[in-house]
Amino acid sequence: MGHLAARAFAGLAFMAVALMAMIFGAAGTLDYWQGWAYLAVFIAASALTTWDLWRRDRALLERRLSAGPTAEAQASQKLIQAIMAVVFIGLMIVPGLDRRFGWSHVPAALVVIGDFVTAASFYMIAMVYRANSYAAATVKLSEGQQVISTGPYGLVRHPMYAAALPLIAGAPLALGSWWGFVWLPPFVAGLIWRLLEEEAFLVRELPGYAAYRDKVRYRLAPGLW
């Protein structure tokens, strides 16, 4: 499959092991069906998305592999990414602790809804990838990058972040923990901080983005913001 695919799927395998360690290590047991269901949905959706990128847009897959605090050029974005990493780790660990100590109970029907929201979020992300081959995981411009205004970018200016919101919000439900929602406010705050800085960067550096911003009024949710 090539070096790029090997890197991508090795990263996915590492993520799967890390998620298992966080979720079940915090739970203190493997008898946690919500954790297994969420892990299956998350990894399967990630694998399908990765496979689609490798098959259809390898340049974008390469861009997506450069991610995290160390990949960012701006100090503020390094900090934001570090905060987001802590939030995601907390999002995996707190529900596991909730399972271990029985702090809260989420009905099975809502757990299933949480898994559905997770899968739907990955589908939204895949649609963003299909619309925008420049959707890098870092705040930067790629050679030849142009303003994208079709598909989901015709509805909101930041559809990737719009997809990330239900992805994060669905995790506590899928993992059967009301306490997991304590991580939602810091995630939203970090996402908005990143979004606003990215918009300012694009207005400065990407020709045509200011006109696009004036045309598509909403950042994350049509009719709201």
C-alpha positions as CSV (number, residue, x, y, z in Angstrom):
1,M,0.0,0.0,0.0
2,G,3.0,2.3,0.3
3,H,4.8,4.3,2.9
4,L,2.0,6.9,3.3
5,A,-0.7,4.3,4.0
6,A,1.6,2.5,6.4
7,R,2.2,5.7,8.3
8,A,-1.5,6.6,8.4
9,F,-2.7,3.1,9.5
10,A,0.2,2.8,12.0
11,G,-1.0,6.1,13.5
12,L,-4.5,4.7,13.6
13,A,-3.4,1.6,15.3
14,F,-1.5,3.6,17.9
15,M,-4.6,5.7,18.5
16,A,-6.7,2.5,19.0
17,V,-4.3,1.2,21.6
18,A,-4.1,4.6,23.4
19,L,-7.9,4.9,23.5
20,M,-8.2,1.4,24.9
21,A,-5.6,2.2,27.6
22,M,-7.4,5.4,28.6
23,I,-11.0,4.1,28.5
24,F,-10.5,0.7,30.1
25,G,-7.6,1.7,32.3
26,A,-9.8,4.3,33.9
27,A,-12.7,2.0,34.1
28,G,-10.6,-0.7,35.8
29,T,-12.4,-3.4,33.9
30,L,-13.0,-4.8,30.4
31,D,-16.6,-5.3,31.3
32,Y,-17.7,-2.0,29.8
33,W,-19.9,-2.5,26.8
34,Q,-20.3,1.2,26.2
35,G,-16.5,1.6,25.9
36,W,-16.2,-1.3,23.4
37,A,-19.1,0.1,21.3
38,Y,-17.6,3.5,21.2
39,L,-14.2,2.2,20.4
40,A,-15.5,0.1,17.5
41,V,-17.5,3.1,16.0
42,F,-14.6,5.5,16.4
43,I,-11.9,3.3,15.0
44,A,-14.0,1.9,12.2
45,A,-15.1,5.4,11.1
46,S,-11.5,6.6,11.4
47,A,-10.2,3.7,9.3
48,L,-12.9,4.3,6.6
49,T,-12.0,8.0,6.4
50,T,-8.3,7.2,6.2
51,W,-8.9,4.6,3.5
52,D,-11.0,7.0,1.5
53,L,-8.3,9.7,1.7
54,W,-5.6,7.3,0.7
55,R,-7.7,6.1,-2.3
56,R,-8.9,9.6,-3.4
57,D,-6.7,12.4,-2.1
58,R,-3.2,11.3,-0.9
59,A,-2.0,14.9,-0.7
60,L,-4.7,15.7,1.8
61,L,-3.9,12.6,3.8
62,E,-0.3,13.7,4.0
63,R,-1.4,17.1,5.3
64,R,-3.6,15.5,7.9
65,L,-0.8,13.4,9.2
66,S,1.0,16.6,10.3
67,A,-0.9,17.4,13.4
68,G,-0.7,18.3,17.0
69,P,1.1,21.1,19.0
70,T,4.5,20.5,17.5
71,A,3.2,20.8,14.0
72,E,1.9,24.3,14.5
73,A,3.9,27.3,13.5
74,Q,2.2,29.9,15.8
75,A,2.8,29.8,19.6
76,S,-0.9,30.4,20.3
77,Q,-1.9,27.5,18.1
78,K,0.6,25.2,19.9
79,L,-1.0,26.2,23.2
80,I,-4.5,25.6,21.8
81,Q,-3.6,22.2,20.4
82,A,-2.0,21.2,23.7
83,I,-5.2,22.3,25.6
84,M,-7.3,20.3,23.1
85,A,-5.2,17.2,23.7
86,V,-5.7,17.5,27.4
87,V,-9.4,17.9,26.9
88,F,-9.6,14.8,24.7
89,I,-7.7,12.7,27.2
90,G,-10.0,13.9,29.9
91,L,-13.0,13.1,27.7
92,M,-11.8,9.5,27.5
93,I,-10.7,9.0,31.1
94,V,-13.6,10.6,33.1
95,P,-16.3,8.3,31.6
96,G,-14.1,5.4,32.5
97,L,-13.8,6.6,36.1
98,D,-17.5,7.1,36.0
99,R,-17.9,3.5,35.1
100,R,-15.6,2.4,37.8
101,F,-17.2,4.4,40.6
102,G,-20.8,4.6,39.4
103,W,-21.1,8.4,39.5
104,S,-23.9,8.5,36.9
105,H,-26.1,6.4,34.6
106,V,-26.9,7.0,31.0
107,P,-29.8,4.9,29.5
108,A,-28.8,2.5,26.8
109,A,-30.9,4.3,24.2
110,L,-28.9,7.5,24.7
111,V,-25.6,5.5,24.5
112,V,-26.7,4.2,21.1
113,I,-27.6,7.8,20.1
114,G,-24.1,8.9,21.2
115,D,-22.5,6.3,18.9
116,F,-24.8,7.4,16.1
117,V,-23.7,11.0,16.6
118,T,-20.1,9.9,16.6
119,A,-20.5,8.1,13.3
120,A,-22.5,11.0,11.8
121,S,-19.7,13.4,12.8
122,F,-17.1,11.3,10.9
123,Y,-19.4,11.4,7.9
124,M,-19.6,15.2,8.1
125,I,-15.8,15.3,8.3
126,A,-15.5,13.1,5.2
127,M,-17.7,15.5,3.3
128,V,-15.4,18.4,4.3
129,Y,-12.4,16.4,3.0
130,R,-14.2,15.8,-0.3
131,A,-15.0,19.5,-0.6
132,N,-11.6,20.9,0.5
133,S,-8.3,19.2,-0.5
134,Y,-6.5,21.9,1.6
135,A,-8.1,21.0,4.9
136,A,-4.8,20.6,6.8
137,A,-4.7,19.8,10.5
138,T,-2.6,22.9,11.1
139,V,-3.2,26.6,10.6
140,K,-1.1,27.3,7.5
141,L,-1.5,27.8,3.8
142,S,-0.6,25.1,1.2
143,E,0.9,25.8,-2.2
144,G,-1.8,26.7,-4.6
145,Q,-4.5,26.9,-1.9
146,Q,-7.7,28.6,-2.9
147,V,-10.9,29.7,-1.1
148,I,-13.4,26.9,-1.1
149,S,-17.1,28.0,-1.1
150,T,-18.9,24.8,-2.3
151,G,-20.5,21.9,-0.4
152,P,-20.5,22.4,3.4
153,Y,-18.4,25.6,2.9
154,G,-21.5,27.2,1.3
155,L,-23.3,26.8,4.6
156,V,-20.7,27.7,7.2
157,R,-17.1,29.0,7.0
158,H,-15.7,26.3,9.3
159,P,-17.6,23.0,8.6
160,M,-14.7,20.9,10.0
161,Y,-15.1,22.6,13.4
162,A,-18.8,22.3,13.1
163,A,-18.4,18.5,12.7
164,A,-16.0,18.4,15.7
165,L,-18.6,19.8,18.1
166,P,-21.0,16.8,17.8
167,L,-18.0,14.4,17.7
168,I,-17.0,15.6,21.1
169,A,-20.5,16.1,22.5
170,G,-21.4,12.6,21.5
171,A,-18.6,10.9,23.3
172,P,-19.9,11.2,26.9
173,L,-23.3,9.8,25.8
174,A,-21.6,7.0,23.9
175,L,-19.4,6.1,26.9
176,G,-22.4,6.3,29.3
177,S,-21.3,9.2,31.4
178,W,-23.0,12.5,32.3
179,W,-19.8,13.6,34.0
180,G,-17.9,13.4,30.7
181,F,-19.8,16.6,29.7
182,V,-17.5,18.7,32.0
183,W,-15.0,18.7,29.2
184,L,-17.4,20.2,26.6
185,P,-17.1,23.9,27.8
186,P,-13.3,24.0,27.6
187,F,-13.4,22.2,24.2
188,V,-15.8,24.8,22.8
189,A,-13.7,27.6,24.2
190,G,-10.6,26.2,22.7
191,L,-12.3,25.6,19.4
192,I,-13.6,29.1,19.2
193,W,-10.2,30.6,20.1
194,R,-8.6,28.5,17.3
195,L,-11.3,29.4,14.8
196,L,-11.0,33.1,15.4
197,E,-7.3,33.1,15.0
198,E,-7.5,30.9,11.9
199,E,-10.0,33.3,10.4
200,A,-7.7,36.3,11.0
201,F,-4.8,34.4,9.5
202,L,-6.8,33.5,6.4
203,V,-8.1,37.1,5.9
204,R,-4.5,38.3,5.9
205,E,-2.9,35.5,3.9
206,L,-5.4,33.9,1.5
207,P,-6.6,36.1,-1.4
208,G,-10.4,36.1,-1.7
209,Y,-11.1,34.9,1.9
210,A,-12.4,38.3,3.1
211,A,-15.0,38.3,0.3
212,Y,-15.9,34.8,1.1
213,R,-16.3,35.7,4.8
214,D,-18.7,38.5,3.7
215,K,-20.7,36.1,1.5
216,V,-21.0,33.2,4.0
217,R,-22.1,34.9,7.2
218,Y,-22.0,32.1,9.7
219,R,-19.0,30.4,11.2
220,L,-20.3,27.2,12.7
221,A,-24.1,27.0,12.7
222,P,-26.4,28.5,10.0
223,G,-28.7,31.2,11.5
224,L,-26.8,31.2,14.9
225,W,-23.1,32.1,14.6
